[in-house]
Amino acid sequence: MKKRSLAGALAALLMIISCGKKEDQAAQAAPPPMPFPVQAIVKQDALVFEEYTANLEGQQNVEIRPKVNGFIQKIYVDEGQQVRKGQLLFKLETQTLNQDAAAAKANVTAAQVEVDRLKPLVDRKIISSVQLETAKARLAQAKAAYSGVAANIGFGTITSPVNGVIGSLPYKEGSLVSATNEQPLTTVSDTKGMRAYFSMNEKQLIDFSRRFNGATLQEKLKNAPAVSLLLVDGSEYEQKGRLQTVNGLADEATGTSQFRADFPNPQAILRSGSKGIVRIPIEQKDVILVPQMAVFDMQGKQMIYVVNKDNTVKSKIITTKGTAGLNYIVSEGLEVGETIVTEGASKLKDGMAIVPQPAKAEDAPAPKADTLATSKTETKTTTVTKK
């Protein structure tokens, strides 16, 4: 009996020792809370850029078309060449016109001879003055015909009506051209000033009208701030532009209204026919910005981890209304005073304890002004925080 009691006691002791070892091993296996950068939520003023795709055109795009029919005898310019107003561009063959001019001039001479012959006869009252007046009318008609042919000969020499850049040259020397050709001989674009054309839909136009002061759209355009232009390489054009005009009628098919912004182009960087993005700065008051690295997607929803008072984390659904460089603009889901984890969301799960670490200065929401961004609406937005 004593042996059985002793064996039971030994077994119980072994179980206690084994459980203690397992607890020690479990305690050793559990990792300590890891440090994560965090930041407190505050509201701040920001500058949001609304972006619109624009087509660029020179302030003057003049199509060069012949006024007379003829073969191109000589082309004096090349594509992309800078030309001055009055510079010779094309010479059309005018041999046929020269022959017509010679015939018209002969008619003038003949009509003049007839007038000179009848005048003394009328003075001596040998014939009626009606005959002389008829001859004078024929002379005037002949002179008009000659002037028209002479002018057409002049139209065979084609010069540039403006300063600008030569466009494409679809016709070569020897081509027969006329005023009815579908394509012009070329296009001369005055690119010292460039015009950026873009459109707003009805909702955007209403927002624009409410945002800026003025009794009319023209007054609102004058009160709008200077706009910038993003080029196709992603860089920002160094010259600022101004909104100048808006179409008075909306397009019935698309429901959009066309705007025009003018940009100086002293270095000829902008080219007619190019594209860009017009950025209109809009000041917003008291918005919440969070780093994009802090936000993760789950089942189509944007989420972020919030730090509780006991340093555990809990995921929350947020709503954003655009990006601001490396930050999101949060419209719903976060409150001032809450603390969020700014990095490492993929390593976290609800209820996990962390060691909060202040976010680095460069991680704070201060996006660059030249960073492209995309919003959830048709208009793109970027944001610059005002400090």
Sequence and secondary structure as in RCSB ss.txt:
>XXXX:A:sequence
MKKRSLAGALAALLMIISCGKKEDQAAQAAPPPMPFPVQAIVKQDALVFEEYTANLEGQQNVEIRPKVNGFIQKI
YVDEGQQVRKGQLLFKLETQTLNQDAAAAKANVTAAQVEVDRLKPLVDRKIISSVQLETAKARLAQAKAAYSGVA
ANIGFGTITSPVNGVIGSLPYKEGSLVSATNEQPLTTVSDTKGMRAYFSMNEKQLIDFSRRFNGATLQEKLKNAP
AVSLLLVDGSEYEQKGRLQTVNGLADEATGTSQFRADFPNPQAILRSGSKGIVRIPIEQKDVILVPQMAVFDMQG
KQMIYVVNKDNTVKSKIITTKGTAGLNYIVSEGLEVGETIVTEGASKLKDGMAIVPQPAKAEDAPAPKADTLATS
KTETKTTTVTKK
>XXXX:A:secstr
 HHHHHHHHHHHHHHHHHHHHHHHHHHHHS   EEEEEEE   EEEEEEEEEEEEEEEEEEEEE  SS EEEEEE
   TT EE TT EEEEE  HHHHHHHHHHHHHHHHHHHHHHHHHHHHHTTSS HHHHHHHHHHHHHHHHHHHHHH
HHHHHTEEE SSSEEE    S TT EE TT SS SEEEEEEEEEEEEEEE HHHHHHHHHHS  SSHHHHHHHS 
 BEEE TTS B SS BEEEEE SS  TTT  EEEEEEEE TT  S TT EEEEEEEEEEEEEEEEEGGGEEEETT
EEEEEEE TTSBEEEEEEEEEEEETTEEEEEES  TT EEE S GGG  TT BEEEEE  GGGSS   TT     
SSSSEEEEEE  
